[in-house]
Amino acid sequence: ETLSWDDSDGSKEDVARRVSELLCEKAEMLKEYLGVYIDAEGRLLGVPNMLAGYTPEIGKLPEFVLALAENVDWSTERACFQTLARVLGHFYAVDCSYDEINASADEGAQITPADEETETQRVIRLVVFPAMKRNLLPPRDYATDGTVIQIACLEQLYKVFERC
């Protein structure tokens, strides 16, 4: 969910103050359960290391802080953890659109040819995919409900290429 601000929300300073107050109130729980560290003044001091070798895009940090206050359902424990997981997931999601932003921000940066691997693609190849291979254990019904589909079978591919 994309967050936006308009005049009906109050001034940006008022929104920042409300966000800061709410996160200060929830700081102990965020620290204990998620490893999100917020100090007494409402400043974000640390986020969890969800995947060794991967750091989320710093440009997503302001939206993450706002989403902690605006998109988390603090009313019940179950809803709270579900919405917190979504907010963290959105923050940690790999986003290739930042490759272009980072490249244009670097002085003297060369535009990389389409066949050249970007930093994000390298992280996906060397960090994210191996972690998924080691740790992803989807429920068995994902194989039958269409959530996960088989696109190739290595053994069958070997048989096809043996004939060539």
Secondary structure, DSSP 8 states (H G I E B T S, - for coil): ------GGG--HHHHHHHHHHHHHHTHHHHHHHH--EE-TTS-EEE----STT----GGGHHHHHHHHHHS---SSHHHHHHHHHHHHHHHHS--THHHHHHHHHSTT-----TTS--HHHHHIIIIIHHHHHHH----GGGGTSSSS-----HHHHHHHHHH-
